[in-house]
Amino acid sequence: MRYYYPGEFKNLIESEGFKITNSWGGYNDEEYGTGRELVVALKSFQIL
């Protein structure tokens, strides 16, 4: 298991060619970085 800080997690996702379309801090709509989880919606801009 790997722990990611909120900013580090976003940077990793974006550095791999994805765009974050929304983010939350948990499954109950907590603000990103404040809940126990890091939940993101993303889409790819790379041709796979």
Phi and psi in radians as a Rosetta constraint file:
Dihedral C 1 N 2 CA 2 C 2 CIRCULARHARMONIC -2.183 0.35
Dihedral N 2 CA 2 C 2 N 3 CIRCULARHARMONIC 2.302 0.35
Dihedral C 2 N 3 CA 3 C 3 CIRCULARHARMONIC -1.643 0.35
Dihedral N 3 CA 3 C 3 N 4 CIRCULARHARMONIC 2.307 0.35
Dihedral C 3 N 4 CA 4 C 4 CIRCULARHARMONIC -2.079 0.35
Dihedral N 4 CA 4 C 4 N 5 CIRCULARHARMONIC 2.364 0.35
Dihedral C 4 N 5 CA 5 C 5 CIRCULARHARMONIC -1.312 0.35
Dihedral N 5 CA 5 C 5 N 6 CIRCULARHARMONIC 2.670 0.35
Dihedral C 5 N 6 CA 6 C 6 CIRCULARHARMONIC -0.905 0.35
Dihedral N 6 CA 6 C 6 N 7 CIRCULARHARMONIC -0.845 0.35
Dihedral C 6 N 7 CA 7 C 7 CIRCULARHARMONIC -1.164 0.35
Dihedral N 7 CA 7 C 7 N 8 CIRCULARHARMONIC -0.672 0.35
Dihedral C 7 N 8 CA 8 C 8 CIRCULARHARMONIC -1.113 0.35
Dihedral N 8 CA 8 C 8 N 9 CIRCULARHARMONIC -0.711 0.35
Dihedral C 8 N 9 CA 9 C 9 CIRCULARHARMONIC -1.140 0.35
Dihedral N 9 CA 9 C 9 N 10 CIRCULARHARMONIC -0.779 0.35
Dihedral C 9 N 10 CA 10 C 10 CIRCULARHARMONIC -1.079 0.35
Dihedral N 10 CA 10 C 10 N 11 CIRCULARHARMONIC -0.758 0.35
Dihedral C 10 N 11 CA 11 C 11 CIRCULARHARMONIC -1.086 0.35
Dihedral N 11 CA 11 C 11 N 12 CIRCULARHARMONIC -0.711 0.35
Dihedral C 11 N 12 CA 12 C 12 CIRCULARHARMONIC -1.082 0.35
Dihedral N 12 CA 12 C 12 N 13 CIRCULARHARMONIC -0.815 0.35
Dihedral C 12 N 13 CA 13 C 13 CIRCULARHARMONIC -1.061 0.35
Dihedral N 13 CA 13 C 13 N 14 CIRCULARHARMONIC -0.827 0.35
Dihedral C 13 N 14 CA 14 C 14 CIRCULARHARMONIC -1.207 0.35
Dihedral N 14 CA 14 C 14 N 15 CIRCULARHARMONIC -0.574 0.35
Dihedral C 14 N 15 CA 15 C 15 CIRCULARHARMONIC -1.223 0.35
Dihedral N 15 CA 15 C 15 N 16 CIRCULARHARMONIC -0.308 0.35
Dihedral C 15 N 16 CA 16 C 16 CIRCULARHARMONIC -1.662 0.35
Dihedral N 16 CA 16 C 16 N 17 CIRCULARHARMONIC 0.159 0.35
Dihedral C 16 N 17 CA 17 C 17 CIRCULARHARMONIC 1.622 0.35
Dihedral N 17 CA 17 C 17 N 18 CIRCULARHARMONIC 0.271 0.35
Dihedral C 17 N 18 CA 18 C 18 CIRCULARHARMONIC -1.810 0.35
Dihedral N 18 CA 18 C 18 N 19 CIRCULARHARMONIC 2.678 0.35
Dihedral C 18 N 19 CA 19 C 19 CIRCULARHARMONIC -1.958 0.35
Dihedral N 19 CA 19 C 19 N 20 CIRCULARHARMONIC 2.233 0.35
Dihedral C 19 N 20 CA 20 C 20 CIRCULARHARMONIC -1.411 0.35
Dihedral N 20 CA 20 C 20 N 21 CIRCULARHARMONIC 2.141 0.35
Dihedral C 20 N 21 CA 21 C 21 CIRCULARHARMONIC -1.694 0.35
Dihedral N 21 CA 21 C 21 N 22 CIRCULARHARMONIC -0.364 0.35
Dihedral C 21 N 22 CA 22 C 22 CIRCULARHARMONIC -2.905 0.35
Dihedral N 22 CA 22 C 22 N 23 CIRCULARHARMONIC 2.757 0.35
Dihedral C 22 N 23 CA 23 C 23 CIRCULARHARMONIC -2.646 0.35
Dihedral N 23 CA 23 C 23 N 24 CIRCULARHARMONIC 2.643 0.35
Dihedral C 23 N 24 CA 24 C 24 CIRCULARHARMONIC -2.473 0.35
Dihedral N 24 CA 24 C 24 N 25 CIRCULARHARMONIC 2.824 0.35
Dihedral C 24 N 25 CA 25 C 25 CIRCULARHARMONIC -1.626 0.35
Dihedral N 25 CA 25 C 25 N 26 CIRCULARHARMONIC 0.055 0.35
Dihedral C 25 N 26 CA 26 C 26 CIRCULARHARMONIC 3.064 0.35
Dihedral N 26 CA 26 C 26 N 27 CIRCULARHARMONIC -3.074 0.35
Dihedral C 26 N 27 CA 27 C 27 CIRCULARHARMONIC -1.502 0.35
Dihedral N 27 CA 27 C 27 N 28 CIRCULARHARMONIC 0.048 0.35
Dihedral C 27 N 28 CA 28 C 28 CIRCULARHARMONIC -1.966 0.35
Dihedral N 28 CA 28 C 28 N 29 CIRCULARHARMONIC 0.509 0.35
Dihedral C 28 N 29 CA 29 C 29 CIRCULARHARMONIC 1.126 0.35
Dihedral N 29 CA 29 C 29 N 30 CIRCULARHARMONIC 0.492 0.35
Dihedral C 29 N 30 CA 30 C 30 CIRCULARHARMONIC -1.158 0.35
Dihedral N 30 CA 30 C 30 N 31 CIRCULARHARMONIC 2.700 0.35
Dihedral C 30 N 31 CA 31 C 31 CIRCULARHARMONIC -1.110 0.35
Dihedral N 31 CA 31 C 31 N 32 CIRCULARHARMONIC 2.472 0.35
Dihedral C 31 N 32 CA 32 C 32 CIRCULARHARMONIC -0.985 0.35
Dihedral N 32 CA 32 C 32 N 33 CIRCULARHARMONIC 2.262 0.35
Dihedral C 32 N 33 CA 33 C 33 CIRCULARHARMONIC 1.620 0.35
Dihedral N 33 CA 33 C 33 N 34 CIRCULARHARMONIC -0.115 0.35
Dihedral C 33 N 34 CA 34 C 34 CIRCULARHARMONIC -1.883 0.35
Dihedral N 34 CA 34 C 34 N 35 CIRCULARHARMONIC -0.379 0.35
Dihedral C 34 N 35 CA 35 C 35 CIRCULARHARMONIC -1.568 0.35
Dihedral N 35 CA 35 C 35 N 36 CIRCULARHARMONIC -3.036 0.35
Dihedral C 35 N 36 CA 36 C 36 CIRCULARHARMONIC -1.428 0.35
Dihedral N 36 CA 36 C 36 N 37 CIRCULARHARMONIC -0.398 0.35
Dihedral C 36 N 37 CA 37 C 37 CIRCULARHARMONIC -1.970 0.35
Dihedral N 37 CA 37 C 37 N 38 CIRCULARHARMONIC 2.865 0.35
Dihedral C 37 N 38 CA 38 C 38 CIRCULARHARMONIC -2.053 0.35
Dihedral N 38 CA 38 C 38 N 39 CIRCULARHARMONIC 1.891 0.35
Dihedral C 38 N 39 CA 39 C 39 CIRCULARHARMONIC -1.976 0.35
Dihedral N 39 CA 39 C 39 N 40 CIRCULARHARMONIC 2.229 0.35
Dihedral C 39 N 40 CA 40 C 40 CIRCULARHARMONIC -2.305 0.35
Dihedral N 40 CA 40 C 40 N 41 CIRCULARHARMONIC 2.563 0.35
Dihedral C 40 N 41 CA 41 C 41 CIRCULARHARMONIC -1.858 0.35
Dihedral N 41 CA 41 C 41 N 42 CIRCULARHARMONIC 2.330 0.35
Dihedral C 41 N 42 CA 42 C 42 CIRCULARHARMONIC -2.526 0.35
Dihedral N 42 CA 42 C 42 N 43 CIRCULARHARMONIC 2.906 0.35
Dihedral C 42 N 43 CA 43 C 43 CIRCULARHARMONIC -2.460 0.35
Dihedral N 43 CA 43 C 43 N 44 CIRCULARHARMONIC 2.685 0.35
Dihedral C 43 N 44 CA 44 C 44 CIRCULARHARMONIC -1.574 0.35
Dihedral N 44 CA 44 C 44 N 45 CIRCULARHARMONIC 2.471 0.35
Dihedral C 44 N 45 CA 45 C 45 CIRCULARHARMONIC -1.952 0.35
Dihedral N 45 CA 45 C 45 N 46 CIRCULARHARMONIC 0.055 0.35
Dihedral C 45 N 46 CA 46 C 46 CIRCULARHARMONIC -1.711 0.35
Dihedral N 46 CA 46 C 46 N 47 CIRCULARHARMONIC 2.598 0.35
Dihedral C 46 N 47 CA 47 C 47 CIRCULARHARMONIC -1.454 0.35
Dihedral N 47 CA 47 C 47 N 48 CIRCULARHARMONIC 2.124 0.35
